[in-house]
Amino acid sequence: MTTEPIRVLVVEDDPVAADAHVLYVNRIPGFHAVGKAHSAAEAKRALDRTEVDLLLLDLHLPDGHGLQLARTLRAAGHRTDVIAVTSARDLAVVREGVSLGVVQYVLKPFTFATLRDRLTRYAEFRTAAGEATGQDEVDRALATLRAPSPAALPKGLSGPTLERVTRTLRDAPPEGVTAAAAAETVGISRITARRYLEHLVTTGRAARTPQYGHVGRPEYAYRWLTSNT
């Protein structure tokens, strides 16, 4: 018996990000992006003509907040599940989203691996059926939606400094930034900046390009990968 793929509508106002999210969804077994919408109005029209199981919903849309769209859809009888995609970190928004059926949050910027993990967990949650035998079974079903604890950073790296280096890299020009330039911006040593930049490269969030013409140890430019947006 062939299981039908989970149908996903990507709702994202940035066309480049929307295209990237569609590609991401279609790379994950068991999921199929049925389309994309760049506004709340487009999303409503798409839902009226297409069967959708899951909204990958950006919360900041040009014609309203994503949670307002979720509220409108619930009032109209749409039972589509929602995974919110946002750069906002306001926990009040998270609480409101839970009341509207938002089953997961994905914070921007994110990698393909992060989205794959969230969607895989959502798919496992959807397969739960029948009557639970007890509290433990209910707890296990709900636990599938929760992401595992983030992996510890390599020894010597701190979360706040990594956040500052990441922000510096994201704000850098297209050609990227050197470890020396990042160090000056963040206020750390060049060696320390290079460690953080190399960590971002290792985890797939940044790319490293050699700069030619330097004497001695080669210099590198680091740039943020736009597919993380």
Secondary structure, DSSP 8 states (H G I E B T S, - for coil): -----EEEEEE-SSHHHHHHHHHHHHHSTTEEEEEEESSHHHHHHHHHHS--SEEEEESEETTEEHHHHHHHHHHTT---EEEEEES---HHHHHHHHHTTEEEEEESS--HHHHHHHHHHHHHHHH--S--SSHHHHHHHHHTTS--------TT--HHHHHHHHHHHHTS-TT-EEHHHHHHHHTS-HHHHHHHHHHHHHTTSEEEEEETT-SSS-EEEEEE-GGG-
